[in-house]
């Protein structure tokens, strides 16, 4: 648990977009694993990829639960006043602003792309390790990663251009 907890927390936090929710997700993973006795049945060499897969599944379940709740809240909130979210202010992009742009672009990737990008760039897993976590081939992992990075680059270029234009007006 100690060996993998921080990496699982980082990964879950990006999947669920919340560090506190990530703590819940990882806690649920370890509780389920220990209660179910699954930890003893996993080969020591496969533990890392197995834990990432279980964490991913738990995070997806969490996101789905939250999405259902959000829909209910939005339906209820439509009857009251509308307050659309605005864009981030700022003339020049500081390091924090750039990081937020990346996270926003990352959040718009589909779950499969987001999973592969996070495992590769944030956790530094190899294509083989990502393939083990996601139960895909290494070729498929490379293909997903290639297209996801292209999408991210396109979205970031567009967002940086929009930020520069809004800074001039």
C-alpha positions in Angstrom: 0.0 0.0 0.0 2.7 2.5 1.0 4.7 1.7 -2.2 1.9 2.5 -4.6 -0.4 4.9 -2.8 1.0 8.2 -3.9 1.1 7.2 -7.6 -2.4 5.9 -7.4 -3.6 9.1 -5.7 -2.0 11.2 -8.5 -3.6 9.0 -11.2 -7.0 9.0 -9.6 -6.9 12.8 -8.9 -6.5 13.4 -12.7 -9.2 11.0 -13.6 -11.8 12.4 -11.1 -10.5 16.0 -11.2 -10.3 16.2 -7.4 -7.7 15.3 -4.8 -10.3 14.6 -2.1 -12.3 12.4 -4.4 -9.1 10.6 -5.4 -8.4 9.9 -1.7 -11.9 8.3 -1.5 -11.3 6.3 -4.7 -7.9 4.9 -3.6 -9.2 4.2 -0.1 -12.1 2.2 -1.7 -9.6 0.3 -3.9 -7.5 -0.8 -0.9 -10.6 -1.6 1.2 -12.1 -3.8 -1.5 -8.7 -5.4 -2.2 -8.1 -6.3 1.4 -11.6 -7.3 2.2 -11.9 -9.5 -0.9 -8.5 -11.0 -0.3 -7.4 -10.1 -3.9 -4.0 -8.8 -2.8 -2.8 -12.3 -2.1 -3.8 -13.6 -5.4 -1.9 -11.1 -7.6 1.6 -12.0 -8.6 4.1 -9.5 -7.1 5.4 -8.4 -10.5 1.9 -7.7 -11.7 0.8 -5.7 -8.6 1.5 -2.3 -10.0 -0.4 -2.6 -13.2 -3.2 -4.5 -11.4 -3.6 -1.7 -8.8 -3.7 0.9 -11.6 -6.4 -1.1 -13.4 -8.5 -1.4 -10.2 -8.0 2.3 -9.4 -9.1 3.2 -13.0 -12.3 1.1 -12.6 -13.1 2.6 -9.3 -12.4 6.2 -10.6 -14.7 5.6 -13.6 -17.4 4.3 -11.3 -17.0 7.5 -9.2 -17.2 9.8 -12.2 -20.3 8.0 -13.4 -22.0 8.4 -10.0 -21.0 12.1 -9.9 -22.3 12.6 -13.4 -25.7 11.2 -12.5 -25.8 13.5 -9.5 -24.7 16.5 -11.6 -27.5 15.8 -14.1 -30.0 15.8 -11.3 -28.6 19.0 -9.9 -28.6 20.7 -13.3 -32.2 19.7 -14.0 -33.2 21.2 -10.7 -31.0 24.3 -11.2 -32.4 25.1 -14.6 -35.5 26.3 -12.9 -33.5 28.9 -11.1 -31.2 31.6 -12.5 -28.6 30.8 -15.0 -24.9 31.5 -14.2 -22.7 30.2 -17.0 -19.1 29.7 -16.2 -16.9 32.3 -17.8 -13.4 31.9 -19.2 -10.4 32.4 -17.1 -9.1 36.0 -17.1 -5.5 36.9 -17.6 -3.4 38.7 -20.1 -0.4 36.4 -20.1 -0.3 32.7 -19.2 1.7 32.1 -16.1 3.0 28.6 -15.3 -0.1 27.8 -13.2 -2.4 29.1 -15.9 -0.6 27.0 -18.5 -0.9 24.0 -16.3 -4.6 24.6 -15.8 -5.0 24.9 -19.6 -3.4 21.5 -20.0 -5.6 20.0 -17.3 -8.8 21.5 -18.9 -7.7 20.1 -22.3 -6.9 16.7 -20.7 -10.3 16.6 -19.0 -12.0 16.9 -22.4 -10.3 13.7 -23.8 -12.4 10.6 -23.8 -11.8 8.3 -20.8 -9.6 5.8 -22.8 -7.3 8.6 -24.1 -7.2 10.3 -20.7 -6.2 7.0 -19.0 -3.4 6.3 -21.5 -2.0 9.9 -21.4 -2.0 10.0 -17.6 -0.4 6.6 -17.2 2.4 7.6 -19.7 3.1 11.2 -18.9 2.2 11.5 -15.2 3.1 8.0 -14.0 5.9 7.3 -16.5 4.6 3.8 -17.3 6.0 2.0 -20.4 3.7 1.1 -23.3 3.9 -2.6 -22.0 2.8 -1.5 -18.5 0.0 0.6 -19.9 -1.1 -2.3 -22.0 -1.2 -4.5 -18.9 -3.2 -1.9 -17.0 -5.7 -1.2 -19.8 -5.8 -4.7 -21.2 -4.9 -3.4 -24.7 -2.1 -4.2 -27.1 1.1 -2.1 -27.0 0.3 -1.0 -30.6 -3.2 0.1 -29.5 -1.7 2.0 -26.6 0.7 3.8 -28.9 -2.1 4.6 -31.3 -4.4 6.0 -28.6 -1.5 8.0 -27.1 -0.6 9.5 -30.5 -4.1 10.6 -31.3 -4.6 11.9 -27.7 -1.5 14.0 -27.8 -2.5 15.4 -31.2 -5.9 16.4 -29.8 -4.3 18.0 -26.7 -1.9 20.0 -28.9 -4.7 21.2 -31.1 -6.9 22.2 -28.1 -4.0 23.9 -26.3 -3.0 25.9 -29.4 -6.6 27.0 -29.8 -6.9 28.0 -26.2 -3.6 29.8 -26.1 -4.7 31.7 -29.2 -8.0 32.6 -27.6 -6.3 33.8 -24.4 -3.9 36.0 -26.4 -6.8 37.5 -28.4 -8.9 38.2 -25.2 -5.8 39.8 -23.6 -5.6 42.3 -26.5 -9.2 43.5 -26.3 
